[in-house]
């Protein structure tokens, strides 16, 4: 299975990870968390992420298990979807969808297209993919969509298998991240204003690669 897994990796990627491992400070992360960290550093070029990355207990394991059970991946933007679909296709052929498929044409007053799209998407997908197949959610750009999902769960909706909550920016971002890490849901997040579609995609791509070892 290691040989099959290695076919996913370009020599440049392998060398990049070797250099990243050599430069990272020693961590107390478990192997899956370490792989997520290395992939995010590879995508961002930012070694400072090491001190900002946060995991709830068992979050990575929960994500890998759900992926292996056929859980779909729901992203907040087309950019995040584009960052995930190639790896999903090379690994488990996971379904990858974007909340914008459910979003209204125009943002309603006091909300955003992604927040409305998240509510609609979650109510539909969570009725189809239940239990061990509960969707994994990626947020790289839309803090209101993250808050909308968390509110839905508080209202009694199905909980995601994993939330990768890494919205980037300055409006609503810190509040949504604080709300996430103070929830009881499995999450991977980045402290502060850093984040983005590329980093959220990097995190799930690390889990998709790791999931091949369980097949």
N, C-alpha and C positions, 0 to 999 in steps of 0.2 A: 504493500500500500504506500510505502514511502516513495518508491520509484514512480508510481502513478502520480502522487502528489507533486513530486519535483518537476514533472512535465509542465506544470502551471507556471513555473518560475523562469523568467528570462535571466540569462547570465548577468546582465546589468543589475537587475533587481537583487539577485543573490549577493553580488558584490556590495551593493548599497546597504543591504541589511547587515552584512559582515562589518562594514565600517560604522554603522549605527550602533551595533552591539559593542564595538570597541570604544566608542565615545560616551555612551550612556553611563551615568553613575549607577552604582549597585542599587537595585530595587528589592522590595519585599513582595513583588507581584508574583502571582502564580503563572504557570506557562502560558495559559490563554490570555491573561491580562498583558503579559509581556509582549506577546505577538501583536495585540491591538496597539500597544504603545509604539512598537517598532514600525508598524505600518503607518500610524499617524505621523510619526516623525519623518518617515520617508516621504509622505505626501506633503508635509508642511515645510520641511527643512528646519524645523524649530525644536531644538533639544529642550527648550524651556517647558514644553508640553508635559515633560516627565513630572513636573511638580504641580501640574494643574489637572491632570487626568484623574477622574473619580469613578469608582465602580461600586455598586451595591454588592453585597455578598451573593456569590453564585450567579451574577448577571451574565457573564460570558458563557458559562455552562448552560444556563437557561436558553440563551440564544442559539447555541449550537444544537441543543436537543430539539428545539422547536423547528429549526431549519431542516433537521434530519426527518422530522415528522411531516414535513411539507408545508410549514407555515409560510404565508406570503410576506413580502416586504413592502411596506407603504412609506413613501417618501413625501416630503413637503414641497419639493420643487422638481422641475424637469431636469435641472442640473444634477441633483442628487441621484435621480433615476438613471441618468446617463452614466454616472460613475459606478453604479452597481450592476446594471444589466449584463455587461460583458463577463464579469466574474460569476454572476449567477448562472449564466449560460454555460460557462466552462466547468462548473462544479455540480450543483444539484438541480439546475434548471428551475430554480425557484421563480415563482410569480413575483414580478416587481411592478407596482402600480404607484401612481402619483395622485395626491389629493386634488390636484387641479382638474382631474377628470370629472370630479364631482362639484367643482366650484362654480358659483354663479359668474356671469359675464362681467359684472361690475361689483365692486366691494360695497356692501351695505354700510350705512352710517354707523360708526362706532365699532366696526369689526373689520375683518379682512377676508379676501376671497379664500385664502388658505384655511382660516379658522372655520368658515362655513363648510368648505370642502372637507375638512377633517371630520367634522361632526357627521356629515352625510356619508362619507366613505367608511367611517368606523361603524356606524349603525348597519351598513350593508355588509361589509366584510366580516365583522364579528359575528353576524348571524350565520355566515357560511363556514367560517373557519373557527371552530370552537375547541375548547380543551387544550390538548397538547399542540394544536395547530393554530393557536391564537396568533394573529399577525405580529410581526416585529415592525416598529415604527422608527423612522429616521427623521430627525428635525435638524436641519443645518442653517435655516434662514428665517424661520417663521415662529417667533416666540408665542404669538397669539394662537397659532395652531397647536403648539405644545400645551398651552394652558387650556385650550378647548378640549383636548383629549383627556387631560387630568380631571377636568370638571365632569366629563362624561363618566369616567370611572367612579368618581365620588357619587354620581347620581345612580350608580348601580349597573353601568354597562360592563361588559366583559373587559378584563384587564389584558393588556398586551403581554406577550411572552417576554418582550424586552423593549425598552425605549432607549434609543441613542439620541439624547437630547443635547445638541451642540449648536443652538442658534448663535449667530454672530451679530454683533452690533451693540447699540446703546439704548434703544427704546424697548422696554419690556423684557429684555434679555435676562438680566440678573434676577428679576422677579420670577420669571418662568423656570429658570434653573433652580432657584431656591425652592420653588414649589415642588419640582421634580425630586430633588435629593431629600426633601422632607416627607415624601410619600413613602408608601410601603412597596412600591413597584420596582421591579428589576431595571436598573438603568446603567448607562455609561454616559458620562458628561465631562465637560471641561469648565473649570472655574473661570469666572470673569467674563470678559467680552469676547474672547477668542472662540472660534468655531468655524462653521461654514459647511457647505455641501460636500466639499472635497474631504474634509476630515470625518464627517459622518459616514460618507461612503467608504473611506479607508477602514473605519472600525468594523463595519459589517463585512467588508471584503476579507478582513483577517479571519472573521468567524466562518465565512463561507469556505475559505481555504482549509481551516482547521476541521470543518465538518467532513471533508473528504476522508479523513482518517477514521471516521466512524462508520464508513460505508463498507 
